[in-house]
Amino acid sequence: MRVPCMIGRRAPSPPIPRLLGACLGLMLAGVVLPAGCSKGKANPELGQASQKQPAPVAVATVVRKSVPVEIRSFGNVEPYSTVSIKAQVGGPLTGVYFREGQTVEANALLLTIDPRSYEAAVKQATANLARDTVQKKHAETELRRTEALLKKGAVTQEEYEQGLSTLDVLEAAVQADNAVLDNAKLQLEYCTIRAPITGRTGSHLINLGNLIKANDLPIVVINQVQPVYVSFTVPQQDLGDIRRYFQEANKLEVQARLPKDPEHPARGLLSFIDNQVDTATGTVRLKATFPNKDERLWPGQFVEVVLALTTQGDAVVVPSQAVQTGRQGQYVFIVKDDLTVEQRVVAVGRSLDGETVIDQGLQPGLKVVTDGQLRLVDGSKVDIKGAPGTGPQTRPATGPETRP
């Protein structure tokens, strides 16, 4: 039996075009068959149903009410008056009669300086005054005697005039002694330092026993905190309104709100408008006076300031979150009776405490969308959250499906 020799020969291969055709046929079959199956099972109403699904939203009612016209800013508490206590005479500090941070009344004893040298000066001035007073009396007596002798011709006119001059010198000496004595007594009084105002003392800047100089460093600082000032700035655009309402009402209420207790503000009255505008910032400085009986406001404290100008009556008000901004300006979505929304452009006024005044475009009683605006367009169907009968519908539970 012969075996055919294959050396030097190649096995026959199928033609290339035939192989490519077979592969393409298999690929097309794999793609077309699944598509055909899914097309037969798809629900054509599924996409339309998802598009008509109501968007959940929160709504609020447009109301008409009176709203205050206010200007808000930030400011700092300042003492009503500040006094730096300095010594007007030098000497050792011998007494401190207050505690740091204590409330002291006006004319209360604060400090004493060693008075011995000033007491000696008073005694010396008193003695000089007494000496010159005696000499003056003696000169007056001599002048009367000289005048009598002059009438008799026993003395000359020159001697009389000399006695008169001596008396004038002694009278001047007595006046000078009185001035020196008054100054010595005043220096002695300066050894006792009393509080010029009622207020809170600061820390001791010079302690007991130190040798102090006249008009040198302050010994203590007293701040008057009843009442206090609150200083703040407002834009220069508001200056005209502030001046007009201040002149009409003669007083404008100012609230100072503390950061940790904004619900219980301190109340005061506007008391000062600066006489010029700060050209660097375009603002004007104002001050309000607060009684501060409970001392809630403390010098240097940072507070929020609310300046009430007047009250606007019959204002149309919506929650601030209902107002949106688009290419056509600011607008709101109105919910109509068929639970569809209408986009309406509005003219917005002031905003205050989460509410916005609508100058034009809305009427009281309308319902506006306050949450969920991102899913809405003009004419969208909505589902009001929290409204009875508008929640999502659920199908009742049933038993297992049976087939005939």
Secondary structure, DSSP 4 states (H G I P E B T S, - for coil): -PPPP-TT-PPP---HHHHHHHHHHHHHHHHHHHHHHHHHH--TTHHHHHHTPPEEEEEEE-EEEEEEEEEEEEEEEEEEEEEEE--SS-EEEEEE-S-TT-EE-TT-EEEEE--HHHHHHHHHHHHHHHHHHHHHHHHHHHHHHHHHHHHHTSS-HHHHHHHHHHHHHHHHHHHHHHHHHHHHHHHHHTTEEE-SSSEEE---SS-TT-EE-TT-S-SEEEEEEEEEEEEEEEEGGGHHHHHHHHHHHS--EEEEEETTEEEEEEEEEEEEE-SS-BTTTTEEEEEEEE--TT--S-TT-EEEEEEEEEEEEEEEEEEGGG-EEETTEEEEEEE-TTSBEEEEE-EEEEEETTEEEEEES--TT-EEEEE-GGG--TT-BEEETT-TT-SPP-PPP-------
